[in-house]
Amino acid sequence: GTPTRTTPKDTERLQRLLRRWPRSHWADRGLYALARAAQSGATEADLAAARSLHQRLAEQYPDSPFAPAALLNLGALCARMGDPAEAEQAYQWLIERHPRSQEALEGLQKLTVMLHTGGRPAEALRWTETLRQHARPEDVPLLLQHAGDLLLALGRPDEARVRFTAALTGLDAQIEALDAQIGGREAVPTTLLERHNNLLRTRRALQTTLASLSQ
């Protein structure tokens, strides 16, 4: 099972197993389990171990399903340990390497906060546009809205309006598709209803923003 605490013996045993079977189907899972266990620790040594393990997983197993989460956790740990430059790099790697993951959206949000508060909203916009070019289609409206918000912060309302309008068009299409799914069901899954309601709320917010820009 997943250890509740990382010890030197755990790490040594895992490293020995990985040297012997580096391509085993459980290697990335084992690294991630140890990293998460270390991350739950209270000491600086625990956090340093977790940081090292997450980085190792991301570098040695870039195609692992755990790699996006490893990079997201790596960024959070670097920020927590007072290393914002390394945190930014982890989030940037996440966006570049795994743009179609849910973790990439979370990483972009964290990166945007860091860049915006650091007086670099233009960089945040660049990374938003980078992710939008490679993201899942269903994530594009959210990224367009995000880009519009950043353009407003940069004092570029006309460009922001273009992004918001495109986001609204994409949301309308998604809502229409969900309406068709919901209309044909007697029992609608909760997750489907939640997604539908979230899209409606986002659409209302976009409509309000666009109306204010037209005044």
N, C-alpha and C positions, 0 to 999 in steps of 0.2 A: 504494500500500500504506500501512499504518499507519506513521507516522514513529516512529523510535526515540527522538527527542528533539524537544521543542517549541522552536522559535526564533521570534523576533519576526516573521520573514518568513512562517513557517507561519501564525501567528495573523492577520497582516495579510491574507494571501491568503484565508484562510477567511472572515474578516469581509467582505472585498470580494465573495466569491462569495455569501455569505449575504444581503448587501444586495441583490444582483442577483436571486437566486433563493431567497428566504426560505422558500418552501414546497416546495423540491425534496425528493425522496424520500431524498436522501443527506445533507441538512443536519444532522439530528440525529445520524446515524452519524458524520459528520465531526467534529462537536463532541465526541462521546464518544471518538473515536480520539485527538484531540488532548489531551483531558483525561487519558486514561489514560497517554499518553506523558509528559505533564508530571508526572503523579503518580509515575512511576518515577524521576524525577530526584532529585538529592541536595541541591539547594540550597533555601533558603527561597523564592527567586523561583519555582522550579519548582512548589513546593507551592502558593504563592499563585496561580499561573496555573491550576493544576489545579482549585483551589477555585473560582475565578471561572468557569471553563468548565463545571464540573459544575452550578454554580448557574444559569448562563445556560441550559444545556440544560433543566434542570428547570422553569425559569420560562417559557421561550419555547416549549417543546415538551412540555407536560404530558401529552399523550396518546401520546408516543413510547414504544416498547417499551424504550428506553434510560433513560427517566425514573426508574423505581424504582432502578436501579443507580446513576444519577447522584446521587440523594438519599442512598443508602447510603454512597457514597464521599464525598459532601460532609460527612456527619456524622463519618466517620472522620477526614477531613482537619482539620475544625474541632477535634476532640478532640486530634489530634496537634499542632496549632498552638497549643494552650493556650486554646481558646475554647469551654469546655464549654456555655455557654448557647446558642451557635449550633449546636453539635452536637446538643443536645437538640431544638432547633427543627427541624433537618433530619430527625431520626428521627420526630418528631411529624408533620411534613408527609408523610413516607413512609407512616405508618400511616393518616393521614386520606385521602390521595389514591390510594393503591394498596394497599388492604387485602387484595386477593386475590393479591398477588404473594408469591413466596418471599422477596424482599428485605424485605418488611414484617415477616416473622417474625424475620429476622436483625436488623433495626433495633430491634424490640421487645426482643430479648435485650440488645443494647448499651445501649438506653435504660434498661432495668431495672437493669443493673449500675450505671449512673451515678446513678440516682435512689436505689437501695437503699444504695449506699455513701455517698451524700450525706444519708442519714437521712430519705428521703422514700418509703418503701415504699408508702404509700397512693396516691401519684401513679402509681407503677408499676402498681399494681392497677387504677387507673382507665384507664390506657392499654391494659392487657391486656384489660379488659372492652370497651373501645371497639373494639379490633381483632376480638375474638371475635364481635361483633354483625354484622360485615361480611365475615368471613374465608371462605375456601373451606371447604365442609363437612368435607373430610378434615383440615383443620387445627384444627378446633374441639376435639377431645379434648386435643391438646397445649396449647392455650390454657387449657382448663379446669384441666389439671394445673398449669400455670404460675400461674394465679390461686389455686389451692389452696395452693401453696407460699408465695405472698405473704401469704395470709390466716393461715397458720401463723406467719409472721414477725411479723404484726400482733397475734398472740395471740387469734385468732378461730377456734379449732379446729372448732367446730360448722359454721360456714360453709365451712371448708376441706373438711370431710368431704362436704358436699353437692357441691362442685365435683369432688372426687376420684371420687365415686360416678358422677356424670354422665360424667366422662372415661372411666371404666372401661366404662360401657355403650356409649359411642361406639367405643371400641377393640374391644370384643367384636364389634360389628357389622362393623367394618372387617376384622378377622381372619377372621370367618366368610365374608365376601365374597371375600377372597384365597384362603382354603382352597378355595372352589368353583372359582376360576380355576386354581389349581395342580393340583387333582385331575383336571382335564380335559385336562391337557397331558402329552405324553411328554417334551418338553424345556422346562424352565422357565427363562425369562430370569433372568439373574443379578440384575438390578435388582428383579425381583419377589420373588425369594428374600430379598434384602437388606431390602426393605421389610417383608416378613413377619416376619423375624427381629427387626428393630427394634421392630415393634409388640409382639411377644411379650415382649421385654425391658422395654419400657415398661409393659406390663400387669403383669408380675411386680413391678416397682418400685411400681406403684400399689397392688397387692394387699398388699405389705409395709407400705406407708404406712398404708393403711386398717386393717390388723390392729393396728398400733401405736397408732392413735387409739382403737381399741375396748378397749384394755387399761385 
